[in-house]
Amino acid sequence: MNPNFVNTASAAQTGVAPRERIVAAACDLFYRQGIRAVGVDAIAEAAGTNKMTLYRHFSSKDELVAECLRRVGAKADALWERLAAEHPGDPRAQLKGWVAAMSGHLGSVGERGCAMCNAAVELPDRSHPARVVIEAFKSAQRDRLARLCAAAGAPQPELLADELFLLAEGARVSVQSVGPEGPAARFARMAEAAVAQRIPAA
């Protein structure tokens, strides 16, 4: 399942707190339609509430965008925890699991690439509250990948991490431009080749 995607069909369910409905609706709309294309009226309607309630929870649309991206980041962080739990003490297996997860993500239905990258393109102003979230998330993801490469025995873990990170970023963009059957379809093969080249065989 695409971790960027939130189904708004359940966002307005009775019993869900207004703030959570607003965030769920906003995350979905921002991802599917773009941040600048979606106004607070559309978010409030999708959340089954009104603008007054939205602004009671968020001082601005910009703050809501930042919160949505924090949620996306939290879901991505959960992947690392899952990989560690599935392959305890085996960093190479965790790295292989990361490649498989990224490959599956690229082929998921409705894929519009990386929500963080999409937001960065739409929000060039580095003072925007969401930019802080984006930059911190991307840096943390790359650093976590580098630590995993080091634990897996890569002599140059920073180099391997950068190769894998850039492959994933490029594949996400390729999915949007030419579809999942284009170059992105070979992401797993290229990533596995990079790992095999950079990490000595056990």
C-alpha distance (Angstrom), angle and dihedral (degrees) to the residues before:
residue distance angle dihedral
M1 . . .
N2 3.77 . .
P3 3.83 108.1 .
N4 3.80 90.6 -154.8
F5 3.79 93.1 59.0
V6 3.79 124.0 87.3
N7 3.77 119.7 -176.3
T8 3.80 110.0 -128.3
A9 3.78 90.6 -166.8
S10 3.79 86.9 84.5
A11 3.80 95.9 34.9
A12 3.80 94.8 91.0
Q13 3.80 96.5 45.8
T14 3.76 115.6 141.3
G15 3.78 111.6 -102.2
V16 3.80 96.5 31.7
A17 3.80 112.0 117.4
P18 3.82 114.7 -108.8
R19 3.79 93.2 -118.8
E20 3.80 91.7 54.6
R21 3.80 91.7 46.7
I22 3.79 90.3 51.5
V23 3.79 93.5 49.6
A24 3.81 93.0 45.8
A25 3.79 92.5 49.7
A26 3.80 93.2 44.8
C27 3.81 93.7 48.7
D28 3.78 91.3 52.5
L29 3.80 96.2 44.4
F30 3.80 94.7 44.5
Y31 3.79 91.0 50.4
R32 3.81 97.4 45.0
Q33 3.81 99.7 37.7
G34 3.80 106.6 19.5
I35 3.79 131.5 -102.5
R36 3.79 98.6 -94.9
A37 3.80 93.2 45.2
V38 3.81 93.2 58.1
G39 3.78 122.0 75.1
V40 3.78 130.2 -163.9
D41 3.80 91.0 -106.4
A42 3.80 91.2 61.4
I43 3.80 91.4 46.2
A44 3.79 93.0 50.2
E45 3.79 91.8 48.2
A46 3.81 93.1 48.9
A47 3.81 89.4 48.5
G48 3.80 92.6 50.7
T49 3.80 93.1 -118.5
N50 3.82 139.5 87.1
K51 3.80 139.5 -100.1
M52 3.78 92.9 -101.9
T53 3.79 90.4 59.6
L54 3.79 91.6 44.5
Y55 3.80 92.2 53.7
R56 3.79 90.3 45.9
H57 3.80 88.0 64.2
F58 3.81 99.7 32.7
S59 3.78 125.1 34.9
S60 3.81 91.6 -149.2
K61 3.77 144.1 -2.3
D62 3.80 87.2 -104.3
E63 3.80 90.7 61.1
L64 3.79 90.1 48.9
V65 3.80 90.4 52.4
A66 3.81 89.6 52.0
E67 3.80 91.5 50.5
C68 3.80 91.5 49.9
L69 3.78 90.6 52.8
R70 3.80 90.7 48.5
R71 3.81 87.4 56.1
V72 3.80 90.9 50.1
G73 3.79 89.2 50.3
A74 3.79 92.5 50.2
K75 3.81 90.7 54.1
A76 3.79 90.7 50.1
D77 3.80 90.6 49.3
A78 3.79 89.2 53.9
L79 3.82 88.9 63.0
W80 3.79 91.1 63.6
E81 3.79 90.9 51.5
R82 3.79 91.0 49.2
L83 3.79 92.5 50.3
A84 3.81 91.3 49.7
A85 3.81 90.4 50.1
E86 3.81 93.4 47.2
H87 3.82 94.3 47.0
P88 3.82 107.1 27.4
G89 3.78 112.8 -171.0
D90 3.82 92.7 0.8
P91 3.82 108.5 102.7
R92 3.80 93.6 171.3
A93 3.81 90.3 56.5
Q94 3.80 88.7 47.3
L95 3.80 89.3 52.4
K96 3.80 90.3 49.9
G97 3.81 88.6 48.9
W98 3.81 90.6 52.0
V99 3.82 90.7 53.0
A100 3.81 90.5 49.4
A101 3.80 91.9 47.8
M102 3.80 92.3 50.0
S103 3.80 90.8 47.6
G104 3.79 91.3 51.4
H105 3.78 90.4 47.1
L106 3.80 91.1 54.2
G107 3.80 91.9 53.2
S108 3.80 96.1 46.0
V109 3.79 119.2 122.5
G110 3.78 113.8 -99.3
E111 3.81 92.9 19.7
R112 3.79 111.7 169.9
G113 3.75 96.2 171.0
C114 3.77 125.9 -107.9
A115 3.79 116.0 -14.2
M116 3.80 89.6 -149.7
C117 3.82 93.5 52.9
N118 3.79 91.7 44.8
A119 3.79 90.2 52.2
A120 3.80 92.5 47.1
V121 3.81 90.2 55.3
E122 3.80 91.7 49.3
L123 3.80 94.6 44.2
P124 3.82 109.4 49.6
D125 3.82 93.2 160.5
R126 3.79 104.3 101.2
S127 3.80 90.6 -157.0
H128 3.81 91.2 64.1
P129 3.83 109.5 113.8
A130 3.79 90.7 -126.6
R131 3.82 91.9 57.5
V132 3.79 89.9 64.2
V133 3.81 89.2 54.3
I134 3.81 93.0 46.6
E135 3.79 96.3 48.8
A136 3.80 94.0 44.7
F137 3.80 91.3 48.5
K138 3.80 96.0 48.2
S139 3.80 92.7 46.3
A140 3.80 91.8 48.7
Q141 3.80 92.6 48.6
R142 3.80 92.7 50.7
D143 3.83 91.9 45.8
R144 3.79 91.5 49.1
L145 3.78 90.0 50.8
A146 3.82 89.9 50.4
R147 3.81 91.5 52.0
L148 3.79 90.3 50.3
C149 3.81 91.2 49.6
A150 3.80 89.5 51.0
A151 3.79 92.0 49.2
A152 3.81 89.3 49.2
G153 3.80 89.7 57.9
A154 3.81 103.8 -101.1
P155 3.83 109.2 160.7
Q156 3.81 88.8 -148.3
P157 3.80 103.4 31.0
E158 3.81 94.8 167.0
L159 3.80 91.1 56.1
L160 3.80 93.7 47.9
A161 3.79 91.5 46.1
D162 3.79 90.9 52.2
E163 3.81 91.3 49.0
L164 3.81 92.7 50.6
F165 3.80 93.1 42.1
L166 3.80 92.7 51.4
L167 3.80 92.1 45.0
A168 3.81 89.9 54.3
E169 3.80 93.6 45.2
G170 3.80 92.4 48.0
A171 3.79 92.9 46.4
R172 3.80 90.8 53.7
V173 3.80 90.9 53.7
S174 3.80 91.4 45.3
V175 3.81 90.9 54.9
Q176 3.79 89.1 59.0
S177 3.80 95.8 45.8
V178 3.82 103.3 40.7
G179 3.81 105.1 5.8
P180 3.82 134.4 -109.2
E181 3.80 93.0 -64.4
G182 3.82 92.0 63.1
P183 3.82 126.6 80.2
A184 3.82 90.5 -46.6
A185 3.81 88.5 70.8
R186 3.81 87.4 71.0
F187 3.79 95.6 50.8
A188 3.82 95.0 106.0
R189 3.80 93.0 48.5
M190 3.80 92.7 49.2
A191 3.80 93.6 44.1
E192 3.80 92.4 48.7
A193 3.81 89.7 49.3
A194 3.80 90.3 52.3
V195 3.80 91.0 50.6
A196 3.82 92.4 47.6
Q197 3.81 90.8 49.3
R198 3.79 96.6 46.3
I199 3.83 101.1 39.3
P200 3.81 119.5 60.8
A201 3.78 115.2 -123.3
A202 3.80 114.0 -98.0
